[in-house]
Amino acid sequence: MVHIEERIRFDETAPVRETIAQEGALRVVLFCLAAGQEISRHTAAATVLMQVVTGEGVLVSGDERHDASTGDLLAVPPLVPHAMKAGSGPFAVLATIVSTAG
């Protein structure tokens, strides 16, 4: 068992990424962004679920930008560009990546 809040840590110089779990086609990564930091647009050959653990920021899926805060969840289909950016304070997002590749 993992208590996510205990794993949250921020670095003012760069976003912090930690793989929390990996099993077969499933990977769970915790992204911790200090104020103003971002993970730039990229794609994955998997479905990505982004859940805000704490803070406020922006989640991007394709051409859509979503203001997001604690508890919000966004599903991103495979190969759709996605990104995240912290607002004026710390922003932690749990990304669950579910690959369908065999």
Residue pairs with C-beta under 8 A, 6 or more apart in sequence:
2 20
2 21
4 20
4 30
4 53
4 94
5 53
5 54
7 18
7 20
7 30
8 30
8 32
8 53
8 54
8 92
9 16
9 32
10 16
10 32
10 33
10 34
10 90
11 32
11 34
12 34
14 37
15 31
15 32
15 33
15 34
15 37
15 38
15 39
16 30
16 31
16 32
16 33
17 29
17 30
17 31
17 32
18 29
18 30
18 32
19 27
19 28
19 29
20 28
20 29
20 30
20 94
21 27
21 28
22 28
25 46
25 98
25 99
25 100
25 101
26 96
26 97
26 98
26 99
27 96
27 97
27 99
28 94
28 95
28 96
28 97
29 94
29 95
29 97
30 53
30 92
30 93
30 94
30 95
31 39
31 84
31 92
31 93
31 94
31 95
32 90
32 91
32 92
33 39
33 57
33 84
33 85
33 86
33 90
33 91
33 92
33 93
34 86
34 90
35 86
35 87
35 88
35 89
35 90
35 91
36 85
36 86
36 88
37 85
37 86
37 91
38 83
38 84
38 85
38 86
39 83
39 84
39 85
40 83
41 60
41 81
41 82
41 83
42 81
42 82
42 83
43 79
43 80
43 81
43 82
44 76
44 78
44 79
44 82
44 97
45 78
45 79
45 99
45 101
46 78
46 97
46 98
46 99
46 100
46 101
47 75
47 76
47 77
47 78
47 97
47 98
47 100
48 75
48 76
48 82
48 95
48 96
48 97
48 98
49 73
49 74
49 75
49 76
49 95
49 96
49 98
50 59
50 68
50 73
50 74
50 76
50 82
50 84
50 93
50 94
50 95
51 71
51 72
51 73
51 74
51 93
51 94
51 95
51 96
52 59
52 68
52 69
52 70
52 71
52 72
52 73
52 91
52 92
52 93
53 70
53 92
53 93
53 94
54 70
54 90
54 91
54 92
55 69
55 70
55 86
55 87
55 89
55 90
55 91
55 92
56 67
56 68
56 69
56 70
56 86
56 87
56 88
56 89
56 91
57 68
57 84
57 85
57 86
57 87
57 91
57 93
58 65
58 66
58 67
58 68
58 84
58 85
58 87
59 65
59 66
59 68
59 72
59 74
59 82
59 83
59 84
59 93
60 66
60 81
60 82
60 83
60 84
60 85
61 74
61 75
61 76
61 80
61 81
61 82
62 76
62 80
62 81
62 82
66 72
66 74
68 74
76 82
78 100
84 91
84 93
85 91
